[in-house]
Amino acid sequence: MASEVRFVSEFDLYLFGIGQHRRPWEALGSHWGRHDRITGTHFATWAPRARAVAVIGDMNGWVPEEAYHLKPLGESGVWEGFIAGASPGQRYKYRIVGPDGAVHEKADPYATQSAEPPSSGSVIAPPSRHVFEDSAWMEARGHWLGDKPVSIYEVHLGSLRRDPRHPDEPLSYAKLAEFLIDYVGELGFTHVEVMPITEHPFYGSWGYQTTSYYAATMRYGLPDELRAFVDRLHQAGIGVICDWAPAHFPRDPYALADFDGQALYEKSDPRMASHADWGTLVFDYARPQVRSFLIGSALYLIEQFHFDALRVDAVASMLYLDYSRSEYVPNPLGGREDLDAIAFLKEMNEAVHELGATTIAEESTAFPKVARPTYEGGLGFGFKWNMGWMHDTLAYLSRDAAYRSWHHDEITFGLYYAFSENFVLPLSHDESVHGKGSVYTKMAGDKWTKLATVRALYAWMWAHPGKKLLFMGDEFAQVAEWSHERSLDWHLLEDPAHDGVRRLVADLNRLYRSYPELHTADLDPRGFGWIRAADRDRNLFVTMRRVPGVDSGTLVCVANFSGMEWRDIPIGVPKAGTWIEILNTDSRHYGGSGVGNMGEKVSEPQECDGYPNRLVISIAANSAIWFFA
């Protein structure tokens, strides 16, 4: 049933013009409804330098002479109009006459539905009919997760799993939800992170080159089917994070580039507008209307689809004017920081947190306080990916064990800065593409050694301060490098050795949720301690986790990244008594050889590692053990 359509008000124009419109999708874009008892669609777009703007589409046969001309709203740069009879499902574009008289046919930046690629038009969307049933989740989720277990399963929806009868077709949102609820629920991950679902013309960009910042991709279904996807995961107790790419956009002529005939959404200086790494364009964060557009996109995804967090891509490229540039224009203070982008990120983060959601920065530099509140001088992100930890750890384990002692600091160095930000430890899709191989293939040695090292890596990672992220397939040690064109190699689960890795990940997540020592003090250095950090000859690392200020348990992690099995090795422990071996990655249950400590060890009253008590343990090559007392 059509309701009274809303037109653009003076207050909308004011908020939009100062960059403070938090719901711009309600004023701009296409909206079906009634006006003066006539059913049709209201259109509005921002094109301040256009000579004329018209709507062309299914409603007028795409005939330029039949295009419906919009009217300008004063000096705002916004054009609007109402087309009687234009209805949901019809495709359209804006026919814009630029300042030089050239004609440009553009998709609607504010469209909430796009034509399925390779078509490039926008679609008049019907009102959502989905009624969310996740109120219990939404009321309980909270935007502060610093002291909560956060274990993220990163997925690319198009290549996660496919029907073997139709290997060239991705699954629908409904089928993906059905699979993920069972699979992720069994593995114990707290969240699913989906790579970008905003519409993108080039499937091979994985969504990171977005053309429609308000329209969910049609590759897997309609917008309401995406709403149902998130809703169903929430009802199953699984959070959903969405990747979002506000750093740059592609040059496709039908989209944002030169929208009104000149640079509008992108920076006007061509030296600063081009993103050299990806051949894309950089947003002009100084324009208030661009800030309204982008912040509105973030809030739309969270409000309309109930995403719990946005993982913001390529933040480093936003922060620095000289990012991948040999020539750049310094900021007014003479520095290399993009002050407009920094201000935008702070404003965006504050707006997202006000909705009860959070943000995660993919940021690879030493820029200070990325994941610290704006009132403390930070950028305001909830979390930051710890790219340094990822690169150092994988570099260390890619070396033959005989040479790792010379690179011991690649493991220990990360703890010097582990508490400087609210970190997520990522083993992400970035490490499984472009010839880098999979996590499995990065490990040194033969198949047995690779699988053992993967298991040890995961146990070390889950015991390390910071939230966890694992890319799909890594949970069963996918061998082949990820390809967006095909399904994961699920047949590997028929191999007990690969299925053993999956069983280990499920147990890691179970223990991670169960033991507060592993997550409540991720941001507090008092919750972590080195027991042995300098045993480079044995490639041995011993750490402990605890809840500061509470007389509770202590969890000790012993990681042996050497190629040698160590028998009767003493390690210091902070308390006397019986220590339970709660995890051993060399267990036969996980595909290991079974070297262990019979499930527990009793301490001896003898000084070791600076502690008055010690355990004498056995540990297999390339394995990790957790003890708890």
Secondary structure as the mmCIF struct_conf table of DSSP 4:
data_model
#
loop_
_struct_conf.conf_type_id
_struct_conf.id
_struct_conf.beg_label_comp_id
_struct_conf.beg_label_asym_id
_struct_conf.beg_label_seq_id
_struct_conf.end_label_comp_id
_struct_conf.end_label_asym_id
_struct_conf.end_label_seq_id
STRN STRN1 GLU A 4 GLU A 4
HELX_LH_PP_P HELX_LH_PP_P1 VAL A 5 SER A 9
HELX_RH_AL_P HELX_RH_AL_P1 GLU A 10 GLY A 17
TURN_TY1_P TURN_TY1_P1 ILE A 18 GLY A 19
BEND BEND1 ARG A 22 ARG A 22
HELX_RH_3T_P HELX_RH_3T_P1 PRO A 24 GLU A 26
TURN_TY1_P TURN_TY1_P2 ALA A 27 ALA A 27
BEND BEND2 LEU A 28 LEU A 28
STRN STRN2 GLY A 29 HIS A 35
TURN_TY1_P TURN_TY1_P3 ASP A 36 ARG A 37
STRN STRN3 ILE A 38 TRP A 46
TURN_TY1_P TURN_TY1_P4 PRO A 48 ARG A 49
BEND BEND3 ARG A 51 ARG A 51
STRN STRN4 ALA A 52 GLY A 57
HELX_RH_3T_P HELX_RH_3T_P2 ASP A 58 ASN A 60
TURN_TY1_P TURN_TY1_P5 GLY A 61 TRP A 62
HELX_RH_3T_P HELX_RH_3T_P3 PRO A 64 GLU A 66
HELX_LH_PP_P HELX_LH_PP_P2 ALA A 67 ALA A 67
STRN STRN5 TYR A 68 HIS A 69
HELX_LH_PP_P HELX_LH_PP_P3 LEU A 70 LEU A 70
STRN STRN6 LYS A 71 PRO A 72
TURN_TY1_P TURN_TY1_P6 GLY A 74 GLU A 75
BEND BEND4 SER A 76 SER A 76
STRN STRN7 VAL A 78 ALA A 84
TURN_TY1_P TURN_TY1_P7 GLY A 85 GLY A 85
TURN_TY1_P TURN_TY1_P8 PRO A 88 GLY A 89
STRN STRN8 ARG A 91 VAL A 97
TURN_TY1_P TURN_TY1_P9 PRO A 99 ASP A 100
BEND BEND5 GLY A 101 GLY A 101
STRN STRN9 VAL A 103 LYS A 106
TURN_TY1_P TURN_TY1_P10 PRO A 109 TYR A 110
BEND BEND6 THR A 112 GLN A 113
STRN STRN10 SER A 114 SER A 114
HELX_LH_PP_P HELX_LH_PP_P4 ALA A 115 GLU A 116
TURN_TY1_P TURN_TY1_P11 PRO A 117 PRO A 118
STRN STRN11 SER A 122 VAL A 123
HELX_LH_PP_P HELX_LH_PP_P5 ILE A 124 SER A 128
HELX_RH_AL_P HELX_RH_AL_P2 SER A 135 ARG A 141
BEND BEND7 HIS A 143 HIS A 143
TURN_TY1_P TURN_TY1_P12 GLY A 146 ASP A 147
BEND BEND8 LYS A 148 LYS A 148
STRN STRN12 SER A 151 VAL A 155
TURN_TY1_P TURN_TY1_P13 LEU A 157 SER A 159
BEND BEND9 LEU A 160 LEU A 160
TURN_TY1_P TURN_TY1_P14 PRO A 164 ARG A 165
BEND BEND10 HIS A 166 HIS A 166
TURN_TY1_P TURN_TY1_P15 PRO A 167 ASP A 168
BEND BEND11 GLU A 169 GLU A 169
HELX_LH_PP_P HELX_LH_PP_P6 PRO A 170 SER A 172
HELX_RH_AL_P HELX_RH_AL_P3 TYR A 173 LEU A 187
TURN_TY1_P TURN_TY1_P16 GLY A 188 GLY A 188
BEND BEND12 THR A 190 THR A 190
STRN STRN13 HIS A 191 VAL A 194
HELX_LH_PP_P HELX_LH_PP_P7 MET A 195 PRO A 196
STRN STRN14 THR A 198 GLU A 199
BEND BEND13 PRO A 201 PRO A 201
HELX_RH_3T_P HELX_RH_3T_P4 TYR A 203 SER A 205
TURN_TY1_P TURN_TY1_P17 TRP A 206 GLY A 207
BEND BEND14 GLN A 209 GLN A 209
BEND BEND15 THR A 211 THR A 211
STRN STRN15 SER A 212 ALA A 216
TURN_TY1_P TURN_TY1_P18 MET A 218 ARG A 219
BEND BEND16 TYR A 220 TYR A 220
HELX_RH_AL_P HELX_RH_AL_P4 PRO A 223 GLN A 235
TURN_TY1_P TURN_TY1_P19 ALA A 236 GLY A 237
STRN STRN16 GLY A 239 TRP A 244
BEND BEND17 ALA A 247 ALA A 247
STRN STRN17 HIS A 248 PHE A 249
TURN_TY1_P TURN_TY1_P20 PRO A 253 ASP A 260
BEND BEND18 GLY A 261 GLN A 262
BEND BEND19 LEU A 264 TYR A 265
STRN STRN18 GLU A 266 GLU A 266
BEND BEND20 SER A 268 ASP A 269
HELX_RH_AL_P HELX_RH_AL_P5 PRO A 270 ALA A 273
STRN STRN19 SER A 274 HIS A 275
TURN_TY1_P TURN_TY1_P21 ALA A 276 GLY A 279
STRN STRN20 THR A 280 VAL A 282
STRN STRN21 PHE A 283 PHE A 283
TURN_TY1_P TURN_TY1_P22 TYR A 285 ALA A 286
BEND BEND21 ARG A 287 ARG A 287
HELX_RH_AL_P HELX_RH_AL_P6 PRO A 288 PHE A 305
BEND BEND22 ASP A 308 ASP A 308
STRN STRN22 ALA A 309 VAL A 312
TURN_TY1_P TURN_TY1_P23 ASP A 313 ALA A 314
HELX_RH_AL_P HELX_RH_AL_P7 VAL A 315 LEU A 319
STRN STRN23 TYR A 320 TYR A 320
TURN_TY1_P TURN_TY1_P24 LEU A 321 SER A 324
BEND BEND23 SER A 326 GLU A 327
TURN_TY1_P TURN_TY1_P25 PRO A 332 LEU A 333
BEND BEND24 GLY A 334 GLY A 334
BEND BEND25 ARG A 336 ARG A 336
STRN STRN24 GLU A 337 GLU A 337
HELX_RH_AL_P HELX_RH_AL_P8 LEU A 339 GLU A 354
TURN_TY1_P TURN_TY1_P26 LEU A 355 GLY A 356
STRN STRN25 THR A 358 ALA A 361
BEND BEND26 THR A 365 THR A 365
TURN_TY1_P TURN_TY1_P27 PRO A 368 ALA A 371
BEND BEND27 ARG A 372 ARG A 372
HELX_RH_3T_P HELX_RH_3T_P5 THR A 374 GLU A 376
TURN_TY1_P TURN_TY1_P28 GLY A 377 GLY A 377
BEND BEND28 GLY A 378 GLY A 378
BEND BEND29 GLY A 382 GLY A 382
STRN STRN26 PHE A 383 TRP A 385
HELX_RH_AL_P HELX_RH_AL_P9 MET A 387 LEU A 397
TURN_TY1_P TURN_TY1_P29 SER A 398 SER A 398
BEND BEND30 ARG A 399 ARG A 399
HELX_RH_3T_P HELX_RH_3T_P6 ALA A 401 HIS A 407
TURN_TY1_P TURN_TY1_P30 HIS A 408 HIS A 408
HELX_RH_AL_P HELX_RH_AL_P10 ASP A 409 THR A 412
HELX_RH_3T_P HELX_RH_3T_P7 PHE A 413 TYR A 416
BEND BEND31 TYR A 417 TYR A 417
TURN_TY1_P TURN_TY1_P31 ALA A 418 PHE A 419
BEND BEND32 SER A 420 GLU A 421
STRN STRN27 PHE A 423 LEU A 427
HELX_RH_3T_P HELX_RH_3T_P8 HIS A 429 SER A 432
BEND BEND33 VAL A 433 VAL A 433
TURN_TY1_P TURN_TY1_P32 HIS A 434 GLY A 435
HELX_RH_AL_P HELX_RH_AL_P11 VAL A 439 LYS A 442
BEND BEND34 MET A 443 MET A 443
BEND BEND35 GLY A 445 ASP A 446
HELX_RH_AL_P HELX_RH_AL_P12 LYS A 447 ALA A 463
BEND BEND36 HIS A 464 GLY A 466
STRN STRN28 LYS A 467 PHE A 471
TURN_TY1_P TURN_TY1_P33 MET A 472 GLY A 473
HELX_RH_3T_P HELX_RH_3T_P9 ASP A 474 PHE A 476
TURN_TY1_P TURN_TY1_P34 ALA A 477 ALA A 477
BEND BEND37 ALA A 480 ALA A 480
HELX_LH_PP_P HELX_LH_PP_P8 GLU A 481 TRP A 482
TURN_TY1_P TURN_TY1_P35 HIS A 484 GLU A 485
BEND BEND38 ARG A 486 ARG A 486
HELX_RH_3T_P HELX_RH_3T_P10 TRP A 490 GLU A 494
BEND BEND39 ASP A 495 ASP A 495
HELX_RH_AL_P HELX_RH_AL_P13 PRO A 496 SER A 514
HELX_RH_3T_P HELX_RH_3T_P11 PRO A 516 LEU A 518
TURN_TY1_P TURN_TY1_P36 HIS A 519 LEU A 523
HELX_RH_3T_P HELX_RH_3T_P12 PRO A 525 GLY A 527
STRN STRN29 PHE A 528 ASP A 535
TURN_TY1_P TURN_TY1_P37 ARG A 536 ASN A 539
STRN STRN30 LEU A 540 ARG A 546
TURN_TY1_P TURN_TY1_P38 PRO A 548 GLY A 549
BEND BEND40 VAL A 550 VAL A 550
STRN STRN31 THR A 554 ASN A 560
BEND BEND41 SER A 562 MET A 564
STRN STRN32 TRP A 566 VAL A 573
BEND BEND42 PRO A 574 LYS A 575
BEND BEND43 GLY A 577 GLY A 577
STRN STRN33 THR A 578 ASN A 584
TURN_TY1_P TURN_TY1_P39 THR A 585 ASP A 586
HELX_RH_3T_P HELX_RH_3T_P13 ARG A 588 TYR A 590
TURN_TY1_P TURN_TY1_P40 GLY A 591 GLY A 591
BEND BEND44 GLY A 592 GLY A 592
BEND BEND45 GLY A 596 GLY A 596
TURN_TY1_P TURN_TY1_P41 MET A 598 GLY A 599
STRN STRN34 GLU A 600 VAL A 602
STRN STRN35 GLU A 604 GLU A 604
BEND BEND46 PRO A 605 GLN A 606
STRN STRN36 CYS A 608 CYS A 608
TURN_TY1_P TURN_TY1_P42 ASP A 609 GLY A 610
STRN STRN37 TYR A 611 TYR A 611
BEND BEND47 PRO A 612 PRO A 612
STRN STRN38 ASN A 613 ILE A 619
TURN_TY1_P TURN_TY1_P43 ALA A 621 ASN A 622
STRN STRN39 SER A 623 PHE A 628
#
